Structure formats: C-alpha cells, structure tokens
Amino acid sequence: MLKKILFLSLLILLIFSVKSYASPYSVNECYDHISAQAFKTARSWGIRAVDNHPKSFYAHLCLGIADVRLGLYKPALYDFKRAIPLASDKNRLGIVYNWIGLTFTSVGDEKNALMYDFRSLKLARELNDTSAESDGINNIASIYQNEGKYQKALHYYKKSLALSQTKKEKALSYNNIALWIMPI
C-alpha cells in the first residue's frame, strides 16, 4: 500500500513537472514554427501553449499570429483580445493592438482597424518608440488609401517617412508613397 501511495505521489509530481516545463516550451515551439513559416504546426503548438498556460500573454499572441497567417481571422481576434489583459506593459499592449489592427484590416473592417492602430500609435508615442510610431502611422495611411482617402493617406505616409530611421523603414515609406501615386 505504501508503495502505491509513493508511486502515485511521484507520478503526480512528474505530471506537474512536465506540465510546467511544457508551457514555455510550447510557446517557444509556436514562435519557432512561425519563424519557419510552418503556420499549421505553429497553430498546434499555440493551442497547446494556451491550454498549458492560459494566462500567458505570449501564448495567446503566438496563437493569434498563427491564425492570422492561416487566414483564420475570427479566432485570431479572439486570442489577441484575450492577450490584452495579460499584457504587463505598454510595449506588449502596443504589439497586440497592432496585430488586432492588422487583423481588422485583413477582413475589411477599417473602422475597428483604425481604432486599434491609433491605440497602438498612442502607446508607441508614449514609449518614444519612433520605429513603432512610424509603423503605426504607415498602417493608418494604408487604411486611408484603401478607403480612397488619398490625400489623407499621403499625409500619413509623409509623417511615417519623416520618422523612418533605417534604410528598410525609408524604403517601405517610399514604396507606399509610390503605390499611393499609382491610383491617381
């Protein structure tokens, strides 16, 4: 009888140890598969990560990103919105707002996309993160361009260009301005 109790105790301890180890592991696997563009596998790991660690900001964020990459926008929005209260700082909150904005843009909901992009932009400004600010302004400009508000789009593209610090950021801004000119 004592052997059974000892065995069951060790088994329970082992299960809890494996489960606590699996949480960060599954989140890392999710991000690794996103980096490898293996989005279905990333989604599977993301689901495991959320199941194993439901209060993990990064688990919900990773699952949402995998869903976006697979075109599963409704589940992505669900996971991103579950990540909001788990964001422990303004930087994380800005990241999730940015992804929500991009997801709403993908489904053609410009009103909600703008709302979240402006929230992300506000946080980028509060954090003095000019790169994130430039990206946020660029996202807003793209929405205005998609809505046919070309002058407003150009205004925001120019603001984004002014904040661009790297060659890559400047190239993106110039490219978007060139795309703005094409419909005219």
N, C-alpha and C positions, 0 to 999 in steps of 0.2 A: 504494500500500500504506500509506504514512504517513497519507494522508487517511482511509483506512478505520479505522485504529487510533485516530486523533484523533477521528473521528466516533463510533466505538463508546465511547471513553472519555467523551466528552461526553454521550452517550446514557445511559450507566450513571450518571454523575454527576447527570444530570437526573432519572432514575428515583429515586435515593436522596433527592434534594432534595424531590421531590414526595411521596414516601412519608413522610418525616419531617414535612413540612408537613401531610399528610393526617391524621396521628394526632391532634393536638389538635383539628383542625378537625372530624373525625368525632365526637369526644366532645362537642364543643360543639353540633354539629348534633343529636346524640342528645338532649341536655338541652333544647335549644330546642324540639324536637318533643314532648317530654314536657310541657313548659310549655304548648304549644299543644294538648295532648290528642290529638295525632296519633300514637297509640301504635304502630301498624304501621310507620309511617315511622321513628319513634324506634328501634324494634327493628332495622330495616335499618341505620340509622346505628350502633347499638350493636354489631351484628355486625361491621361494618366497623372500628369503633374497636378492638374486641377483636382482630380479625385483624391490624390495622396496629400495634397496641401491646398485646401480650398481658400486659405487666407493669404496665398502668395500672389502678390502683385504681378510678378514676372511669369507665373504660370498662366494667369488669365491673359496677360498681354501676349505671350507667345502663342497661345491657342487662338486668340483673335487674329494675330498676324497670319498664322497658317490658314485660317478660314478666309481671310481677305484674298490671299494668294490663290485659293481654290475657288474663288467666286462665291463663297458662302457668306454673304453679307449680313443676313439676319443673325446667324449665330455669332458672327464676329462682333456685331454691335452689342449683343448680349454680354459677351465676355469682356469687351472693352468697358462697358458700363459697370460690370462687376469689379473691374480693376480700379475704378475711380476712388471708392472709399478706402482702398488698400494702398493708395499712393501715399507714401510717407513724406514726400517733399514736393515742392513746386516743379522741380525738374521732371519727376515721374508723372505728375499730373499733366504737365505740358505735353509730354510724349503721348500719353493716352488720348488727350484731347486732339492732338494732331492726327492720330490714327482714326479716331471717330470721324473727324472732318473729312479725311480721305475716303473713308468708307461711305459716308453720305454722298460725297461727290460721285463715287462709283455707281451709286444707284440713282443718281439724278436728283437728289434732294438738296438743291443748292441752299435753301433757307437754313436747314439744320447744319449743313456743311459750313456755311459762313459763321454760324453761331459758335461752333466748336473751333473753327480756325481763328476767330477773333479771341476766344478764350486762351488758346494756345499762344497766340501772339502777345496777349497781355502778360502772360507768365514769362515769356521769353524776354520781354522788356524789363519786367521786374527783376529778372535774374541777370540782366545785362549780357544776355547771350545773343550777340549780333548775328551769328550763323543761324540759330533757330529763328530769330526775328526775320531775317532775310527769307528763309524758307517759308515761314508763315505768311509773309506778305506775298510771296510768289504764289502760294496756294490760293490766296484770296484773289489775286489777279487772274489766275486761271479760271476761277469760278465766274468772275465777271465777264471774262472773254467767252466762256461757254454760254452765258446768258445773252451775249450780243452787246454787252455794255463795253464797247471797245475803248472809249476814251478813259473810262474809269479803270479798265484793265491796264492800259498803258501807264496811267498814273502810278498804279501799284507796282508794275514791272520796273519802272524807273526808280521807285523807292527801294525795291529789292536790289537792284543793281548798285545803288549808292551804298548799301550796306554790305555788299559782297566783298569778301576778304580774300578768298582763294581764287586761283585761275578757274577751278572747276565751278565755283559758285557764279563767277562772272560769265563763264561760257553758258551756263544754264540760263542766266538772265538775258544775255544777248540772243540766245536761241529762242526764248519765249517772246522777246520783242519782235524778232523776225517772223515768228508764227503769227503774231498779232497783226503784222503788216499784210500778210498774205490774204486775209479775207476782204481787205479793203479794195 
